[in-house]
Amino acid sequence: MSAVDALLARARRELGRRVGPREAAAVQEAGGLLVDIRYATLRERDGTIPGALIVERNELEWRLDPTGEHRAPEATHHDLPVVVICNEGYASSLAALSLRELGLHRATDLVGGFQAWRGAGLAVRG
């Protein structure tokens, strides 16, 4: 197993529960936050999820830390349910674990990423 594969496996063990597309949609409907960390080229190619907060991966911790001065207005408290979405569900696992380490204890990620969302027939803009 490569080092990155081991890191990913550890992240997923620590996250425990990850969500599927319909569960992610339910989190959003209940007031939780979907966070799309895909880079611009993928968003332009495939579209976006309506209502998802777009934060590229290199800014994620600064924008989602409820105690930080650079936080997004949506990052209101540590109890906020957050579902991180990347393209296929790999980078999002590492990103969600990073948010947990910031105290966002309900952060998780979308299994299969944006491609799973779109494959489930859920709303996509663009």
Protein Blocks (a to p, Z undefined) as FASTA:
>chain_A
ZZklmmmmmmmmmnopacdfklmmmmmmnopacddfbdfklmmmnopcehiacddfklmm
mmmmmkbmkbcfklmbfklccddddfkopmmmmmmmmmmmnopambccdehijmlmmmno
paceZZ
